[in-house]
Amino acid sequence: MKKKLLTLLLILAMASGFTSLSTLAASPPTTISAPENFAAADYMGNSVYCTLSAPEDLRKLIVQTDEERGYHMTIMAQVDFKTDGGSWHYSPEWDDRDTYSKYVLYFYNSLTGGDGGIFLGGQYLTFKNMFPEESNIPVESGFNSWDWYKSHSMTLRARFAIIFGDNIVFSDWSEEYTLSNSSKMDYKKIMNENAPTLVSSKIEARGPDNVPWVVLQLKQHPAAVQKFNAASFGNMWTEIWLRKLGDTDFINVGAAPFSNERISLDISAYFQENLASYDAQAYEVKVRYKIDERSYNQSGVASQTWLYSPFSNTLSYGMPAWSAASSWAANELKKADEYGLIPDILKNTDLTKPITREEFCELALVLYEKTTGKTPTPYAPNPFTDTTNPQILKAFALGITKGTSATTFEPNKTITRQECATMLFRTIKGIVPEADYSITGVPDFPDQKNIDSWAVEGTKYMSKLGIIKGDDKGYFMPKATTTAQQATGYGTATREAAILMSVRTYGVMPR
């Protein structure tokens, strides 16, 4: 058969799932969605590495057992390609139920793990097998595809072939992906702008020795990161960080392959005490992506350089959000914790203490991210000599904060009341730029003359919203850093006062 080695049919082994569905499919589906996030990369000068992920309808089938579905299915994938804008290698023979099995050349990674946690897969395709009949491509002797891409291109696409008994269902083709010498990714931007999202977490004892494992469920990985994972030959990792009760900071406990959206990790090296306490152990967990830049051959990095994404959201189980706080602030602090508005830098701290510029930056940034669902990119190059905190650089990029000079930020300097008001005002404007920010008619504070000119608009607008208040005589005290117990109202520049400003802003912000 013509070009039978060119079909590139890839087996996708199916594993049993873990989710039981109340309503069973009466019969196999007649259609299936196309592969998502299909991407490819040149590898080792003689191969192409392809990855794809399962769409939602296929995911629902994958997590069911044969008994739950009422039928057995086998999942396969076909990869088609063309060079230099020519014709696809696809032929009608690819659709023939009686002949497709003769074209199977490569085993494809399972789309599911033993616990249903893997919905991504990758496969290497050698040029020798892709082009056996192409006389213009000398794959037999000294061929280097990296050199070939200097004057050629390859466009690829993929589709699913799902077998139900004697029937076969083909998906539509995926989006096309083109490889050439100019097909480069802004991989640093991709990593800076895409954090993982944690859905759930638990710690459980396994085996006769009661070994502690952490089990995490992640939301589907962002498309841009999936494609970068393909471009780096599947070398992306998800790094897991834990903090148990009594720890002052998070600890890196290990990493799992990026393909896993459900992660199970042995953490016995982290927990030292008796396992009987593990199931009730108070802890927090967060994750981030990481990759060695050398994995992406167009990065130009020769030595090992790890590149990290921002951290995910933090899941907390039984952990107090603070070590000390004022009774008058307790109810609103609980709301802030429930809304996820307390940044990691302020957790398990004495909230009655004055807040620093660094801490308030992180507080304002969390408010921005929670409200918009966006993860901003840190400002680059870093203009400051006294901080490398990416959260500060993100806030600086958004215009939420400024430096104390052209080259300094002074992260440990306590923040004043007028700075709090101004930074929150800038945060609101960044979230809802089209809102009405008029301060016409807003009365002056009795000590208005003490408010710096750059802070007037912000303080008045936050006063208009009722976020900041003066003392019992109406005085704002713009540069005060006194504790909440020494002043009336919630406008003081303490950690708890700042958190309360944030949670109130979250509630009354213009929509």
N, C-alpha and C positions, 0 to 999 in steps of 0.2 A: 504494500500500500504506500501511496505517495507520501513521502516525508513523515513516515510514522514515528520517527524519533523526535519530530518537531512538535508534537502535540503537548508535551510537557504536562501530562496528567499527574497530579500529586495526590497521594493518599492522605486523607485526614482520618485517623483512627478516632473513634468515638468512645468515650468513657461514660460510665454510669453517672448520673447526676445525684444531687442531694436534696432537691426541692420536690416535695409532693404537691401536685396540683389537684384540686377538687374536681375539676372538669376535664375529662380525657378527650383527646381528639378522636373523633369517630373514624377518620380516615386520614391518610397522609395528605399533606398540603399539595396543591397543584402548582404553586408558585413559591419562590423564596427570594428574598432581597439579595442584592449584589454584595460582594465583599466590601467592607469598609476599610478606609485608610490604607489602601494598597500602595506600596512603595518598594523601591529597589535600590541597590547600590552595587557598584563594581567592586569585586573582591579578588585580591591576590593576582590581578592581572590576567585571569583566565576564567572567571566565574561571575555570575550575577547572584546576589542575595536578595530574595523577595520576602516580604512579610505582608500579612493581611490580618483582619480581625472580623469576628462574626457580627452580623447585624442583629438587631433586637429580636426579630422573629426566629432566627436560627438559635440565638441564645436560649430562648424559652424552650425550644425542642431539646437542646443539648442537656439542660439540667434535669430533664425527665428520664426515667428509666424506660426500657422497652415495655414493661408492664403498664406504666403510667400512660405512655403514648398509645399503646395498643398495637404497635408494630415495631419492627426493627429497621434501622436505617444505617447506611454507610455514607459518610461525608467525604467527598473528594474535591479537589480544586484543579482547574486548568489554567495555565499561564500561557498567553499568546503574546507575540511580539512582532515588530516590524523594524526595519533599519532605514535610516535616512529618509523617513517619510514615505516609504514604499508600501507594499501590500502586507496585510496581516497573513500569518501562516495558517490561520484557521481554515479548515475545510469541513464540508458536511459530514465527513467520516467521524468527526469528533462527537457528533450527536447520536451516533448509532449505538443502541443499547447492546447489540451483539458484538461490536468490535472495540468498544472503548477500552475494555480491560487489556487489550493487546498493546495499548499505548502507554501503560503505566510505567514510568521510569524512575520516579523518585518518591521515597517515603516522606510524608509531611508530618510535622509535629502534631501531636494530639491537640485538638481545640479545647479539651477539658482535662483538668487534673482529677485526681482521685476524689477531691471534694468539690468539683465543679468550679474551680477557681480560675481556670485558664481559658481565655477566649481568643488568644493570639497565637500565631504560628509563623515559622520562617523556614526557608529552604534554599540551599545553594544549587544553582544550575550552571553547569560548565559549558563554556563556549564550544568545546569539542562535540558535545552532544546536541547543542542548540543549532550548530551550523555544519553538519557533516556533509551536506551537499552544496555548500556555498563555495564555489571555486575562488571567489575574490577575498576570502578570509582564510589565511594560511594557518589554521589552528594546530597543525601538526608539528611545526618547527619554529620555535622561538617566538611564537605569537604573544604579544602583550596587549591586552585589551585597554590598559591605560593609555598606551600610545595610539591605539585604534580610535579612541574617543576624541582625540585631538582634531580629527577631520570627519568623524561619523557620529551618529546618534542612534540610540535604541529606545523605542517606545514600547511599553509593556502594558498589559491589562490582565485581569483574572476574573474567573467566574466559578461558582460552585456547581458541582455535579453530585446530586444526592440520590442515592439508590434506595428505593423502597420495594423490596421483593423483586419482581420482574419489571418494575417501572423505574424510570430515571427522570428527575426534575432538574433542569438547568436554571440558574439564576441569570439575570442580566449581567453584562460585563461591568466590571468596576470602572472607576475613573482611570484614565490613562496616566501613566507615569513615564517621563522621558529622562533618559540618562545621556549626558554629553559632558564634554570637558568643561562646559560653563555651568553645569547644574550644581550650584553650590547652595548651601543652607546657611542662614544666619543662626548658627547653632547656639551661640551665646545668648542671643535674644530669645530663642525658643526656650532655653533652660531658665532664663531669668523670669519669663512671663507665665510659666506653666507649672503650677504646684499640684501635687496629687491631692485627692479628697478622700478622707477616711469616712466610711459609713458606720462601721461597728468594730468592736474589739472585745476580746475576752481572754482571760488567762485560765488554763485548765491543766490538770495533771494527767499524764499519759503513761501507760505501761505499768508493769509490776513495780518499778522503782519510783513511780509517781514523779516523773520528770516534768518540770513546768514548761508549757508551750504557750506562746501568745498567738492568737488566731485573729487576723485582721481581714476585713472586707473593704476593698477600695471601690470607689466609683470608677466607671470606665475611664481609662487613661485619655488625656486630651489628644486630639487628632495630630496636632503638630509634633508632640513628643513621640507618638507612635511612628510617625514618618521619620523622625530623626533616629529612632531606634533602628529602623530599617537601614538608614544611611550609615549607621555605625555597626552593621552586621549583628544586631541583636545583643549588643554589649551594655545595654542600659540596666541599672539596678535600682531597686527601691530599698532605701536605708531606713531602719527602724530605730527609734529613740524612745526610751522609757524613763520615767521618774516615779519611783515608789515613795510612799510616805516616809519622811525623814531625810530624803535626798535633797540637797540644795540646788541641784541642776539635773537636766536630762543626760542620760548616758546612751551612747551608741551600742546597741545590743546585737547588731548584725544586719545583713542585707539579703534580699530575695531577688530572683530574676524578675526583670520588668514584665515579662509575659504573664506573671501571676497577678491577678486581681484579687484573689483570695490567698492570703499568706499565712503559712503555719511555720513557726520558728521556735526551735529549742532555745530557751533562755535560762537554762540551769546555771550558766556561768554568771548570770546577773543576780539571781535570787540565791542568797546564801543560807537563809534560815530554813526551818522545817517546812516541808511542803504542805503540811496541814493548813497553813495560813494563806496559801496561794489563792484559793478560790475566793477568799474574802479580802485579799490584799488591796489596799487603796493604791491606785496608780494613775498616771497619765501617760498617753502615748501620742506620738506624732511621727510622720514619715516625710521623706524627701527623695527625689530622684538624684542619681549620681552617675557619672560616666567619666572614663578616662578619655581626654581629648584625642589621644592617639588612635582611638577606635574609629575616628572619622578621618579618612585619609586626606581630605581636603583642608583640614585644620592647620596643617603645617607645623604641628607641635611634635617635637622629637622626644622630649623627656616626659615622664609621667606627670600629668597635671590633671587633677580631679576637678570636675565641673559639677556644681550642685544647683538644683532648683531651690526655690523657696520652700519652707516647710509647709506641710498640710495644716489643716485645722487640728486642734488638739482635742482629743477625747479624754475626759476625766471621769474616774470611777472612785467615789468615796474620798477624793482629795479635797481638803479645804482650799478655797480660792485665795485665802489670805491668812496670815498668822495673827494679825491684830487689826481691829477696826473699831470705830466709834459706834455706840448703840444707835444713835440717831440716823446713821447712814446704812444700817443693816438691810432694810427692806429694799432700797434702791440698788445696793451692792448685789443682792441676790438676783435682782432683775438683770443687772449687767452681766453677771455670771451665766445666767440662763440664756441670754441673747448672744453669748460668746464675745462680749465687748471688752473683756479684761485680757490684755496681752500677756504672753508668757513671762515677760520681764517683771510684771507686777504680781504674779501669782506667788502665794506662800511668803508674802512680805508683810511688813508692818505698814498698813495703809494710812496710819495717822501721821507718818513722816512726810516732809516736803517732797514734791515730785521734781525730778530732774528734767532737763531738756530732752535727753535721750528717751526717758520713760514716756514723756508726753507725746513725743513723735510717734512712738509705737502705738500709744493709745489712740491717737488721731488716725493713724494708718489703718488700724483694725476697724474703726468706725467706717472709714471709706470703703474698705474691702467687703465688710459685712453688708453694707448698704448697696453697693454697686455690683458685687459679685466679680469684680475685676481684681487682677493682681498686677500692679504697676511695675515697670522696669526701673531698677536703680539708676540714678544719674551717673553718667560716665563721660569722661573720666572723673574719678573722685576728686573734688576740689579741696577736700579737707585733709589736713595733716594729723588731726587728733582723733579721727574715727574712721572705721571701715564698716560700721554697722549698715547692712543693706537696707534695713527698715528706715533709717535716717535718710539714706540716699534716695529711697523711693518717695518719702515725704518731701524731700527737696525737689525732686523731679516734678512732683505734682504742684509745687508752689505752696505747700502747707507750711513749710518752715524755711528759714533762711539761716545763714551762718552768722556768727558774731563778728566775723571779718571775712575777707576774701578767701582765706585759707584755714580758718578755724571754726569749729562748731561749739566747742565747750560742752560736751555731752553730759558731764557731771554737774554742771551749774544748775542750781535750783531755778525753777521757772516762776515768773511773776503772774499775778492775776490778769494783767493786761495782755501778757503773752498767751496765756491760756485762752482768753476770749478771742484773740486775733487768730490763733492757729485753728480753733474750732470753726470760726467764721470762714477761713480759707478752705477748710475741709468741706463745709456745706456748699460753698460755691463750686468746688470741684465736683461734688456729687450732683448738684442740680444747678448748672450754670445759668439756665434760662429763667430762674425764679426772680421775683421782685425783691431786691435788696435795699429798697429805699429806707432811710432812717429819718425822713422828714417828720417832724413833730415829736420825735423821741426826746424826752426831757434830759437836760444835762444832770450829771451828778453834782452834788455840792462841791466836790473836789475835782471838777472837770479839768481845771488848770494843771493838775498833776498828771493827767493822762497824756502820754506822748502822742504827737500828731499822727504817727503811723498806726496807732492803736484806736483812734477815735471811732472809725467806721465799724470795726469789729466789736468793740465793747458796746456801742450803742445798739447794734443789731442783735447781739446776744441778750442785751437787756430787754429789747423789744420782744424777743421770744420768751422771756422769763427764765432764761438759763442762768444768768448771773444777777445777783442782787447786791445792794449796798448793805451797810450795817444798819442798826436800829435808827440811825439818823440819816440814812441814805448815802453815806460816804462809800465810795467804791474802793478806795485804798489800792490804786492800780499796781503799786510796786510792793505790796505786802506779801510776805511769805509766812505769815503766822499760821498756827495750827487751827483747825476747825473749832476746837474747844475755846479758843481765845477770840473768836469773832462770831458775829451773828450771820446767819445765812450759810450758803454752801459755796460761796465764791472764793474761798481761800485756796491757795496753791498747794494743797496737800494731795497725796495720792488718791485718797478716797473722795475728796472734793472734785478732783479732775475726772475720776470715773463717773461720778454723779452728773457732772456736766455732760459727759459723753452719752450716758444712757438717756438723759433728758433731751439732748439734741436728737438722738435716734428717734425719740417719740414725737417730737414737734417739728422736725425738719420739713420744709416745704416740699410738696410732691408735685 
